[in-house]
Amino acid sequence: MKLAELQADIGAYEFGLGDYDCDQSVSLEDFSFFPGCMTGPHSGPNGAGCEAFDAGADQAVDLSDFAALQRTFTGR
């Protein structure tokens, strides 16, 4: 089942949280982009495309966003 079937389109996450490459599926390839987007708490605007990882919508990609990405990937 594709992620887009599980979640509604919510703007910045065009096809769902963690779908960096917008292929409507969260995969290990999406995970590979996370380290380049990680900024830490309260660090300022995300880089282009990194909005897909910003679960907290706080313009910072940090470990809490990684935890949300893991939950999306595993379905737990």
C-alpha angles and dihedrals in degrees: 000000000000120000091237088063090056100045135038120242104267104183112251090037092059093184101012141295112317098013094127096164094044094231090135092250133087107226141159087271089063089049089055090065095052098084091055090053098045110113106159130240119322094358103133139250122001123242120255111295094010092105086087089071099043099099092163092053088223096124091249127100108211143143094291088058090049089054090053090049090052091051090050092049096047097035092233 
